[in-house]
Structure formats: structure tokens, C-alpha cells
Amino acid sequence: MTAIRHHDPVTPDVGGPHPRRSRWWWVGGAFLLLLVVTSAFILGRGGRTETPVVAAPTVTVAAPPPASSVAVSASPGAVGEDTANPDGCLGGSDPYTAILPAQDAATLDVAGAAGFARAAVRYMLIAYPRPTDYNVVLPQVFVDPSGPLAAVANPQPAQQTPPDGTTDRYVRPAESTYVAVVLGDKADVTVAVYLEMDYPDGTPPNVVRLSQRLLLQAVDGHWRIASAPATDPMPPAGTGGVRYFPGGC
């Protein structure tokens, strides 16, 4: 199975490309390639990196099939009946440590599913530096962790990587969006976030929008990831059931 992602800088360059800027564009592309490989293998299938600007090159990577799947019989754009707002910072602001506390705190409704999904996306898609506790975290957050664990044990490195000292951080939390539906013990959630790659020499950062769909299942009172299907770009807030997180990090 293949996973396809598209990427763009959120803010395009103005005027002719500066040689230094052009060089970092390709470094940014390498970053996205590594991000694609990492997230595709961790989640079993790829999501999509997309922005509201122009189309960009496509990168295709092989990914193992999901260990399990959940069939949700309602439209993924439908939002559940409960009116509670999700916590966009569930589990804390640190993407490396928030996922397990978010899983413990998430209620088994739309708000809880959306909050846990955002914490999971922040953890899975951070790349510089990569999380070091996959072996501890993945068995606790996946319904069947065997595929994700095998994938992270044998990562496929990108052909080119950013320089040492490059870091990721999530930005524009007020623009983070989600769409979610819960049916019984299953949930279908898509989350969109903005991730910024910061270079060690002060070159202007590269910001990309990341969307990832997660199919969740309640196991022993907690949400777990059953699969992560290929993900279409997130529609604008206010359409198709898409809402802003009222608070995020």
C-alpha cells in the first residue's frame, strides 16, 4: 500500500528565489520526505501535508497495511451530538509527553476523541528530534501495535536531511481544526495542525499544514488507534463539520 503526501510552505516567497532560500527549500523538501516516512510507518498508512496555497511535488512511500481497521458507518464529516468542546492541549503542551496523559484524560465522546487525536497527531508527526520512547508509547496507544513497532524498528531514512540542530514546533494553535464522529465504541477523527521547522542558522523557517485521519476504538475505557487511513486535505472550518479547537498548543 502506498501513502501519498503533498507539501508546500504556508507563506510563499516574494520575488525571485534567493540562492540560499532555494537551498533551504530543498532541505525543507527533505524534511517532509523524512516526516512522510516516519509518520507513514508509525501510523501504518500515510496522512497528507497540505496548505491553502499552490500545489507542490508529490512524494510516494511504501507503508505496511494497518494492523486493524474500524468501519464507521456515518459520514466522517458528521459531528456527534454532545456539545462539550475538546481540549486542544489535552495531556499538556509538550508533544513528546502529552499523548499518554491525554489518553488517560480523554472521555469516550466526541470531545475526548478529538482531544486524544490531536495529542496523538502531535506526537506521531514530530520529527526533529524524533520521540525516543516509541517502544513504550505505541503498545499503549494502538489496538494492535505489532505493525507500527516493526516499522519504527526498520525506518527508511530520507536521501537528504536538514542540518544538525534543526527543530520542529507546532505553531498557529488557534487555526488547528478537527472533524469527528463517535458511534458507540468507535470514533473517526481528522485533525489539522501547523508544524514549523526551524533551522539552526537563522534561515527563515518552513511552515507546513499537516492533516491526519485516525480511526479510534475504545479499549478498556480508553481510546486507542485502530488505523490511520490516507487523509484528504482538511476543508475550511465551518464546512463539512470542521471546527476549530477552542484552545490548543
BELCORZI-V492821 format. One line per field, one symbol per residue. psi: psi as a letter, one per 40 degrees, with the letter a starting at -180 (. if undefined). Layout:
# BELCORZI-V492821
psi = ???
This chain:
# BELCORZI-V492821
psi = iihhiiiiidhiihaihhddddddddddddddddddddddddediiahhiiebiiiihhhiiiiiidiihhheiheehiidieihihefheidhddedddddddehigadddddddddddddddehdhiiiefddddddeeidheddddddedgihiidhiiiiehiiihifdeehiihiihhbeiihhhhhihhhhhieeeihihhihhhhhhhihhhfeihihdigiihiihiiheifehiiheii.
